[in-house]
Amino acid sequence: MKFHPGAFTDPVGPVPDRPNGRDVYWVTVWFDTQEAKLTTPALLRLMTFRIYNRQATIDSEPRHQQNTHCISLRVEGDLRDDEMVFDAGDKMMDWYVKQFNAGRRFINRQFIFRRESVV
């Protein structure tokens, strides 16, 4: 299996994306070039705001693997509609904020804000 860098790192290094599968969705938050300059806490607040306000996309794969300036959060479960997917994204974002605050996760800025998309 080929290693695909993920949107996040931990103190040891890059955290690979977990695989797609049945009942797996990706909530993607997109950023413009100015937002790429935000501090990590500000970027996390922006992500939380956009997911809560449904200003994100729901995808079948992590968009950050093909596109720059976005982060996709993996959510899974028997999520019957978009509202359920966004609600799961809200909960996942809460988990990531706690991980960042504890120093266990970081945004892989070099990968997320790279110059060119893979596609």
Secondary structure as UniProt FT lines:
FT   STRAND          8..9
FT   STRAND          14..15
FT   TURN            22..23
FT   STRAND          24..30
FT   TURN            33..34
FT   HELIX           35..37
FT   HELIX           40..52
FT   TURN            53..54
FT   STRAND          57..59
FT   HELIX           63..65
FT   STRAND          70..76
FT   HELIX           82..101
FT   TURN            102..103
FT   STRAND          106..107
FT   HELIX           109..112
//
